[in-house]
Amino acid sequence: MTRTIVVTGGATGIGRATAERFRADGDEVVITGRREDVLAKTAADLGVRGVVCDATDPAQIGRLLDALPDRIDVLVNNAGGNTDFGAPEGGLEQLKANWLANLDANLLSAVLTTTALAPRLTTAVVHLGSIAGARGAGSYGASKAALAMWNVDAATELGPRGITSNVVAPGFTAETEFFQGRMTTERRQTLLEATMTKREGEVEDIAATIHFLASPAARHLTGQVLHVNGGALSTR
């Protein structure tokens, strides 16, 4: 049976790779994003639907609902990113704004989208976390840690309907916009050496894990955080 998959932030990086992975199965895929031009190009390249939507804006999520079918099999909450790269120059007001921006982007985007689409869901929700959520990294790490904790609530609420909810937490992953051009050669080497596999993560690694969590093989796996980082962080 053809499934309907919604991938937020699906125009680039991990989101794009995830959309492409599901599309390869013949699924109907809808990607969302804020940048209309980038979204339209990716949608055309992959043969999927693109709907402009800022996942932190309730009004835009409402319009997204109008553009979606009544049945959504899988939701991938990939939208987000780090909006805070260091000490603010604007004092406490700017500090507050930076923290709220990361909470909006990485926590509330998932909360709002999942809540809005929940009545239509049938199978799985997968949220994009981060290794930073387990290691602590300012407002970004805190927002991803909060996402992991909220995921337990989502899994509890959706579980009786047979719907799973999990977090995939990447480590350093190449071919994304995450570092916004701020990655130095030295930093890249440090992150590489921290892995046990001695290679950079690839967007396809994360997409494959997300794809697994939406498969029948993962139907009894819920309320979890799966770390995909080449052993840079080990969990027990």
C-alpha positions as a printed NumPy array, in Angstrom:
array([[ 0.   ,  0.   ,  0.   ],
       [ 1.26 ,  3.453, -0.882],
       [ 1.857,  5.518,  2.232],
       [ 1.773,  9.28 ,  2.731],
       [ 4.89 , 10.712,  4.352],
       [ 5.326, 14.286,  5.59 ],
       [ 8.864, 15.579,  6.109],
       [ 9.243, 19.034,  7.63 ],
       [12.372, 20.923,  6.649],
       [12.572, 18.543,  3.711],
       [14.289, 20.721,  1.115],
       [17.921, 20.203,  2.12 ],
       [20.301, 17.95 ,  4.033],
       [18.841, 15.18 ,  6.175],
       [15.269, 16.165,  5.311],
       [15.926, 15.884,  1.593],
       [17.7  , 12.54 ,  1.988],
       [14.783, 11.259,  4.059],
       [12.22 , 12.348,  1.485],
       [14.275, 10.686, -1.227],
       [14.504,  7.441,  0.766],
       [10.74 ,  7.188,  1.219],
       [10.086,  8.231, -2.364],
       [12.242,  5.306, -3.504],
       [ 9.619,  3.012, -1.949],
       [ 6.934,  4.591, -4.095],
       [ 5.427,  6.506, -1.16 ],
       [ 3.63 ,  9.799, -1.629],
       [ 5.908, 12.348,  0.024],
       [ 5.15 , 15.908,  1.064],
       [ 8.044, 18.14 ,  2.09 ],
       [ 7.741, 21.468,  3.85 ],
       [10.085, 24.382,  4.356],
       [10.241, 28.148,  4.658],
       [12.227, 28.947,  1.504],
       [ 9.859, 28.669, -1.426],
       [12.532, 28.598, -4.143],
       [14.645, 25.892, -2.484],
       [11.55 , 23.873, -1.647],
       [10.228, 24.024, -5.204],
       [13.541, 22.859, -6.681],
       [13.826, 19.9  , -4.333],
       [10.209, 18.92 , -4.92 ],
       [10.803, 18.943, -8.672],
       [14.078, 17.03 , -8.368],
       [12.585, 14.269, -6.213],
       [ 9.097, 14.114, -7.687],
       [ 7.405, 14.997, -4.397],
       [ 4.997, 17.717, -3.263],
       [ 6.303, 20.862, -1.624],
       [ 4.238, 23.015,  0.729],
       [ 5.678, 26.23 ,  2.146],
       [ 5.297, 26.133,  5.914],
       [ 7.176, 27.514,  8.896],
       [ 6.674, 24.786, 11.504],
       [ 6.876, 27.312, 14.334],
       [ 3.866, 29.276, 13.051],
       [ 0.442, 27.875, 14.06 ],
       [-1.29 , 29.749, 11.241],
       [ 0.989, 28.237,  8.609],
       [ 0.547, 24.77 , 10.115],
       [-3.193, 25.305,  9.818],
       [-2.789, 26.045,  6.113],
       [-0.577, 22.965,  5.786],
       [-3.408, 20.825,  7.139],
       [-5.654, 22.107,  4.38 ],
       [-3.098, 20.926,  1.803],
       [-2.694, 17.413,  3.248],
       [-4.827, 14.295,  2.831],
       [-6.938, 12.919,  5.654],
       [-4.479, 10.069,  6.218],
       [-0.828, 10.682,  7.135],
       [ 1.12 ,  7.484,  7.722],
       [ 4.459,  8.926,  8.804],
       [ 5.507, 12.348, 10.084],
       [ 9.19 , 13.261, 10.189],
       [ 9.84 , 16.369, 12.269],
       [13.13 , 17.38 , 10.7  ],
       [12.702, 21.169, 10.725],
       [15.025, 22.997, 13.097],
       [18.649, 23.988, 13.514],
       [20.943, 26.055, 15.676],
       [20.099, 29.747, 15.812],
       [22.622, 30.632, 18.528],
       [26.35 , 30.727, 17.781],
       [27.954, 32.349, 20.779],
       [27.558, 35.051, 23.397],
       [25.047, 37.702, 22.372],
       [26.2  , 41.294, 22.1  ],
       [22.767, 42.612, 23.02 ],
       [22.828, 41.553, 26.656],
       [20.056, 39.67 , 28.412],
       [17.349, 40.628, 25.945],
       [19.321, 39.159, 23.05 ],
       [20.223, 36.099, 25.135],
       [16.538, 35.498, 25.813],
       [15.705, 35.916, 22.136],
       [18.389, 33.385, 21.152],
       [17.101, 30.782, 23.604],
       [13.49 , 31.252, 22.572],
       [14.451, 30.966, 18.901],
       [16.104, 27.59 , 19.472],
       [13.194, 26.337, 21.55 ],
       [10.826, 27.435, 18.779],
       [12.895, 25.843, 16.024],
       [13.734, 22.527, 17.678],
       [11.011, 21.817, 20.226],
       [ 7.843, 23.758, 19.489],
       [ 8.029, 23.048, 15.755],
       [ 7.73 , 19.338, 16.534],
       [ 5.116, 19.819, 19.265],
       [ 2.884, 21.979, 17.081],
       [ 3.17 , 19.861, 13.942],
       [ 2.683, 16.555, 15.737],
       [-0.324, 17.849, 17.665],
       [-1.929, 19.236, 14.514],
       [-1.392, 16.064, 12.458],
       [-2.035, 13.549, 15.262],
       [-5.683, 12.82 , 14.338],
       [-4.566, 11.818, 10.825],
       [-1.537,  9.704, 11.794],
       [-1.492,  5.939, 11.388],
       [ 2.03 ,  4.588, 11.862],
       [ 4.975,  6.619, 13.147],
       [ 6.429,  9.961, 14.118],
       [10.185, 10.501, 14.015],
       [11.785, 13.626, 15.451],
       [15.28 , 14.836, 14.595],
       [17.333, 15.223, 17.767],
       [21.067, 15.706, 18.199],
       [24.086, 14.414, 20.053],
       [24.05 , 17.888, 21.629],
       [20.885, 16.931, 23.504],
       [22.908, 14.44 , 25.548],
       [26.095, 16.464, 25.917],
       [24.81 , 19.928, 26.623],
       [25.529, 22.71 , 24.202],
       [23.804, 25.911, 25.223],
       [20.308, 26.66 , 24.035],
       [20.581, 24.268, 21.088],
       [21.495, 21.302, 23.262],
       [18.828, 22.236, 25.78 ],
       [16.161, 22.402, 23.065],
       [17.115, 18.96 , 21.738],
       [17.152, 17.517, 25.271],
       [13.668, 18.933, 25.788],
       [12.563, 17.341, 22.523],
       [13.752, 13.948, 23.747],
       [11.806, 14.322, 26.989],
       [ 8.655, 15.514, 25.232],
       [ 8.918, 12.542, 22.883],
       [ 8.02 , 10.311, 25.836],
       [ 4.727, 12.182, 26.187],
       [ 4.077, 11.875, 22.457],
       [ 4.817,  8.148, 22.503],
       [ 2.502,  7.681, 25.484],
       [-0.362,  9.514, 23.821],
       [ 0.017,  7.918, 20.389],
       [ 0.909,  4.403, 21.524],
       [-2.627,  3.108, 22.182],
       [-3.41 ,  3.804, 18.511],
       [-0.429,  1.735, 17.378],
       [ 1.619,  4.796, 16.464],
       [ 5.269,  4.973, 17.497],
       [ 7.216,  8.115, 18.353],
       [11.013,  8.178, 18.455],
       [13.958, 10.549, 18.196],
       [16.93 , 10.051, 15.879],
       [19.936, 11.945, 17.241],
       [22.767, 12.432, 14.721],
       [26.325, 13.287, 15.555],
       [28.458, 15.238, 13.081],
       [26.849, 14.756,  9.689],
       [28.328, 16.099,  6.475],
       [26.326, 17.704,  3.651],
       [24.005, 19.746,  5.835],
       [23.547, 23.474,  6.441],
       [23.842, 23.074, 10.206],
       [27.155, 24.865, 10.722],
       [26.248, 27.651,  8.287],
       [29.779, 27.904,  6.934],
       [31.358, 28.027, 10.394],
       [33.025, 24.597, 10.278],
       [36.83 , 24.853, 10.392],
       [39.239, 22.171,  9.231],
       [40.418, 21.707, 12.809],
       [36.889, 21.31 , 14.158],
       [36.004, 18.834, 11.427],
       [39.056, 16.726, 12.279],
       [38.208, 16.792, 15.982],
       [34.689, 15.562, 15.311],
       [35.978, 12.861, 12.981],
       [38.514, 11.601, 15.525],
       [35.796, 11.399, 18.187],
       [34.024,  8.641, 16.244],
       [34.831,  4.941, 16.492],
       [34.25 ,  4.468, 12.767],
       [36.646,  7.281, 11.817],
       [34.339,  8.658,  9.169],
       [31.887, 11.484,  8.919],
       [28.214, 10.736,  9.149],
       [26.268, 11.074,  5.925],
       [22.719, 12.255,  5.458],
       [21.858,  8.815,  4.074],
       [22.851,  7.255,  7.418],
       [20.24 ,  9.314,  9.221],
       [17.621,  8.845,  6.522],
       [18.046,  5.064,  6.703],
       [17.477,  5.07 , 10.463],
       [14.375,  7.217, 10.093],
       [13.128,  4.882,  7.368],
       [13.625,  1.879,  9.668],
       [11.679,  3.507, 12.485],
       [ 8.736,  3.944, 10.126],
       [ 8.844,  0.287,  9.044],
       [ 6.942, -2.733, 10.4  ],
       [10.236, -3.998, 11.86 ],
       [10.152, -1.122, 14.372],
       [ 6.498, -1.365, 15.395],
       [ 7.388, -2.232, 19.028],
       [10.092,  0.427, 19.313],
       [ 8.794,  3.681, 20.744],
       [ 9.639,  6.398, 23.253],
       [13.342,  6.052, 22.432],
       [16.303,  8.15 , 21.337],
       [18.479,  6.425, 18.732],
       [21.973,  7.904, 18.503],
       [23.553,  7.735, 15.049],
       [27.045,  9.134, 15.522],
       [29.655,  6.517, 14.691],
       [30.288,  5.898, 18.392],
       [31.143,  9.508, 19.239],
       [28.643,  9.089, 22.081],
       [27.928,  5.652, 23.487],
       [24.733,  4.928, 25.42 ],
       [23.611,  2.078, 27.663]])
